[in-house]
Amino acid sequence: MALTNKDFEDALAHLSPVWTHGTDIIASRAEGAYVYDLAGRAYLDFTCGIGVTNTGHCHPKVVAAIREQAGLLLHGQANIILHQPMLELVRSLLPIVPPGIDGFFFSNSGAEAVEGAIKLARHATGRSNVIVFQGSFHGRTSATMALTTSKTIYRAGYQPLPSGVFVAPYPYAYRYGWSEEQTTQWCLDELEFLLMSQTAPQETAAILFEPVLGEGGYVAPPRAFVNGLRELCDRHGILLIADEIQSGFGRTGRWFAVEHFDLRPDIMTAAKGLGSGLPISGVFSRLELMQKWMPGSHGGTFGGNAVAAASAVATIAAMRDEHMLENARARGAQLTAGLKALQQKYPVIGDVRGLGLMIGTEFRDSARKPDKATAKAAAKACHARGLMLLTCGPWDNVIRWIPPLIVTAAQIDESLNIFESALKETSAR
């Protein structure tokens, strides 16, 4: 029996309100860059499920791989049996991960991957503490809440959180109002001070950072800061973990954002775009570090699920064969240029920044204070016109642009036209 709109609305009333809802869309289907509601209205989706559907919704090659694998094996627990999709995924990853990364552990979510990376770092070094950065988002489980500093809402009411986590400033030059050089030097100096005053190098297992700050506002660090992190970690025997959960798999126009800085991390975390919508994540590192991980001290029932792994293999193949990384760079340049042109017309856009198709537009008022109200109003006005966008940042004053890597030049132009119309509406209030 077909369900009516009222049936769906009745069911919606029973979902936990802990889930917030950025739109009122109940999707019936999705394809490419579009989501369709129950009435058949199309929405240009520049959220990608928060950076998940990088290949677009229901990419034909990914769907075909899922269908085929679903008829062969749905689940094979990794401690009991190995299966072909997981081993194929390892072979697909080896050519695209940074040099030196040759060990892989698969799980389901980004938070699981981050927890796994921290556990690995602690076992590999015999040290306990971890340094993270202001504005970071690493998950909402108990351990990853302790690592997350992008908004108090992710931590409020859950204290005390696990200990051994120390927070350093991220080089968010626009926020400080300084040059990149000044910001970089100050942040590195503060990091050195942290090692002198709060967590000694010999008890610090890892520094965990996002190569592009995600929930914290879509901020890319200066190359000199990343180089400084690598040098500091090498000097003290601290492992450098790159959280590529949102920035990985083509989002920045490279397989991984660390490539923009020629960085070789010791450990990486991946999720979101890896499976084109199926839940799969991973901890990637040097195999010699993995060999220091006590067997049986980490695991999971569903990690590396056969269908999800098949989806990931097809995702990587589709990105490579269809030149999605090149398209991300070209369309990212087009989108950035268009947004910067709008910035000249609408001073409420204080900053336009990002790499590839991971772009943020930060809203500030005439006193240069964060302008959440206008950012939210602009996103809402875009939604009314058929463009889905999300906000982020500690003040929710940054609109983030996360179109699929298959987005066309015409769709970028359409989004810019809708955004300008929304800016006209919000600025007239």
N, C-alpha and C positions, 0 to 999 in steps of 0.2 A: 504494500500500500504506500502510495506516494505521500510524503509529508507536506503539509501546508506551511505557509509563512508563520501562521499562528503556532503550529507545532514547534517550529524552530525557536520562536520567541519564548514559548513556555519552557523549553529546554534551557535556553540562555539564562533564565531566572534562577536556575539551579547550579550554575557554575560558580565556583568560589570567587568572591569579590576581590581576593588577593591578586587576581589577574586584572590589570587595568586594560582598557581598550582604547587605542588611539583613533579608531574609526568605528563606524556602525555597519561596516560591510559584513555580510554573510556571503561567503564566496561559494559559487556553484562550480566553478572551474577556473583554470588559469592556463595561459599559453604564452610563451615568449616573454615579452615585457608587460603583459597585461593580466589583470585579475578581473573576473566577471562576477557580478553579484547575482542574486536570485532572479532579478528582473532582466538580466542580460546586459546591464550597463557595464562598459569597459572602463577600467581605471589603469592608467599608466603607473606601473609599480616601480617607484624609485626607492623602495625600502628593501626589496629582496629578502623579506623575512628577517631583517637585520643582518644583511650580508651573507645569506645562505644560498639563494638560488642564483649563483654567479653565472651559470650557463643558461639562465632564463627558466621560466616555469615549464616543467614537463618536456625537457629537451628530448627529442625523439630517440637519440642514441642511448641516453640514460634510461628512459622508460623501457626500451627494448631489452637492455641488460637486466633491469629489475625483473621484468616479466619472465625472461629466460631462466634466471637464477631461482626465482620463486617456485618454478616447477622442478628444480633439481635438489635444492637443499635450502631450507629456511634457517635452520639453526644448527651449529656445531660448536659446542663449547671448547675454547682453545686449549684447556687443560686436558681434554679428552681426545678430541680429534682435530687435525688440521684440515683446512679446506682450500680448494684452488683459488677462490677470489682473494683471500687474505694474502696468499703467496704472490698472486698476480699484482696485488696492490703494492707489495714491497718492491717488486721489479719495476713498477710504474713510477714509484717515488724516487728510487735511487738516482736516476738521471736529472732530477729537477731540484732536489734539496741542495743546500749549500755544501761545498766540499768538506769532507770530514764527517758528515752525518751519515752513519751507516747502520744505526740500530733503531728498531721500531717497536713500539707497544701501542696497541689500539684499544680504545674505549668508546664511550657513547657521546659524552657531552664535553663542552669546553671546560667546565668546572672540574670534571673528572680528570681531564688531561693536565690541568694546572696542578691539582693535588698530586697526580702521579709524578709530575716533573719535580715538585718540591720533595717528595719522598725519595726520588732517585738522587737528587742533589745531596740530601742529608746522608744517605747511605754511602754515596760515592766519596764524600769528603770527610765523613765522620764529624761534621759540624752541625750546629742546630739552627742558627739564625738566618733570616732572609730579609733583604732590603727590597722595598717596592717604591713606587713613585706617586706623588700627589696626582690625583685625577685618574688613577688606574682603575680598571675594571677587570677582575679575574674570575668572577663567579659569585654564587649566592649560597653555596654550601657553607657549613661552619668554618672550615679551614680557609676557603677562598673569600669569605666575607672579611676575614682578618687581613687579607691582601688587597681588598678593594677599598678605594678612597674617592671614587668619582662622585658619590652622593651619599648623604647620611641615610637616606631611605633604605639603602641596601644593608645597613648595619643596625639601624635604630631598633631598640627593644630586644636585641639579641646578645648584648654584652653580659658577661665577659666573653671575649672571643679568644681563640688559641693565641698563645704568646709566642715570642721570638720573632716578631715582625716589626720592622723599623721603616719609617717613611722619609724619603728624600724628595726635594723639589724637582719637578720635571721642567725642562727648558721651554716653557710656554712664553716666548718672547713678547707676543702681542699683549698678553695679560699683564706682564710686568711693565710694558712700555719701554723696554730696553732694546738695544741692538742684539742680534743673534750672538755676536762675539761676547758682549758683556754678560748676556744671560747664560751662555755656555760656561764661561769661566766661573761665574757665581755658583751655578748648580754643581759643577765639579768640585769647587772648594767646599761647598756644604756637604757633599758626599764624603769627602776626605774628613771633614769635621765629625760627621756621624760615626765614622770608623774610629775616631779618637775619643769620642764622648759617650757613645751608646752601645755599639756592638763592635767588639774587637775583631780585626781581620781573621784571627785564628779561630773564632767561633762563628764566622759568617760563611754559610754554605754557598749562598747564591745571591745574585742580584737579578731580579725579575723585572723585565720592562717590556712595554709595547713599542715596537718600532714606529708605529703611528698610534698616538693616543686615541682610543676609540670612544667609549662612553664619556670620557673626560673632555671631549670637544674636537676631535679630529685634528690633532696637532702633530705635525711631523717635526722631529728634533733636528737641529743642525748636525751636519756630518761630524764636526769637531767634537760634539758631545758624545756621539756614538763611539768615535775613536778613543775618546777619553775613558769611556766605560770599559772598553776592551783592554786598554793599557792597565787600568787600575785592577781589573780582575786578574790579569796575567801576573801582575806584580805581587798580589796577595794570595794567589791560589784559589780565588773565588770563581765559581762557575757562573757564566752569563747565560741566562735563560731568556729567549725571545718569545713573547706571547704573540703568535701570528694567527690567533683564532679569528679575528675580524679582518686582519690585513692580508691574510694569506690567500693562496690559490687565485692569483691573477687580479685581485682587487685593486692593487696599486699599479697595475701595468707590468708587473714582474711576477714570477711565481710566488715569491715571498718579498716582503718589504725590506728585509735586511739586505737584499741585493742592491738597493739604492745606495747603501753605505759601504758596500764591499765587506760586510761584516760576516765573520764566521762565529756563530753562537756555539756554545757547548751543548745546549739543549734547546729544543723548540717545542712549542705546543701548537696544535692545529685542530680545527673543527669546522664549523659553519660551512664554508664553500667546498669542503672536501667531498661531500656526498650529494650535492645538488638538492638537498631537502631531506635525505634520509639521515638518521642520527648516527654519526661516526666521528670519532676524534682520535688524536694520536699524540704520543710523546715520541719525539725524534731526537736522537743524540748520537754521540760517538759510541760505537759498540763497546769500547773498552770501559766506558762509564756504566753501560747497561750490565756488564759482567761483574760489577761491584754491587749490584742490586741483589739483596738476599732472595733466592728463589722462594716463592710462595708468600712473600711479604706484601705483594701487590697483585691484583687480579680483578676479576669481574665475570659475571655470568654471560653478558651479552656483548662484551668487547670484541670488535672485529667481526660482527655479525656477517654472515655470508651474503645476504642480499644487500646490506649497506656497503660492504666491501666491493661487490660487483658494481654498485652505483658509483663508487669512488673511482674505480678503474675506468669506467666509461666517461666520467666527468673529466679526468685528466686527458684522456684521448680526445674528447670533443674540444677541449680548450686548445690543445696542441694542433689538431688537424684543421680546425676552423679559425686559427690565428686570433683567438680571443684576446690574448695579451696585447697584441699589436692594436687591436680595435680599442681596448681599454685605454691605451696611451693616446690614440688619436681622438677618441670621443672625450676623454678626460681633458685634453687640451682645448677642445671646442667648448666644453661646458665651462671650464675655468675662464676662458676668454669672455664668454657670454655673461658670466656672473660678475666679472670685474667691470664689464661695461655697465651693468645694472648698478654696481656699487657707486659709479660716478654719478648716477642719476638719483640714487636713494642713499643718502649718507647714513641712514640707520644701519646699513650693512657696513660694519666696522672693518671686517676682515674676510678675505676669501683665501682659502688655503687647502692644501691636500696633495696627494700623489695619485696619478691615474684616475680611477673612478671611485676614490674615497676622498670626497671634498666636503669641506665645512664652510658655511657662511655664518659668521658671528654677528649678532645684532647688539648694538650699543646705542644708548640714548644720547642726547646732546651734551650731557655731562660725562659721557664715556662710561656710564654704568651699564651693567648687563641688562638687556631689555628682553626679558622672557615674554612679556605680554605681546609684543609685536611679532616675535618669532613664532609663538603659538598661533596668533591670529593669521599670520601669513600661511603657515602650514594648513590651518583649517580652511582658509580661502582656496588654497590649491586643491584640497580634497574635494571641495564643492565643485571645482572645475574639472575633476577627473584625474588629478595627479596626487599620488600618495608619497608623502615625505614624513620624516621623523625629526624630532629635535633631540639634542643631547647636550652634555656639558653640565657642570655643577649647578648652574643657574637655569638650565634648559633654554638657553638663549642662542644655541647654535642649531641651524638646520643642516642636517647631514644628507648628502646626495650619494645614494648607493644604487645606481641603476645596474641592471644586469650587464655582463660583459659583451652581450650580443646586441646592445642598444645601437640604434641606427642614428645617423646624422639628423634625419628628419624628426626622430623622436626626441633628440636633444633640443632641437629648435622648438618643438612643440612644448617641451617642459619649460624652456626659457620664456616663451610667450605667456604660458599660464602663470609662471612665477611673477612676471612683470605685472600682469593684470591683478594678481593678488597683492602685490606691493602698492599698486595704485589705490586699491580698495582700502588697505590697512592704513596707508599714510594720509588718506582723506578723513580719517576718523578724528 
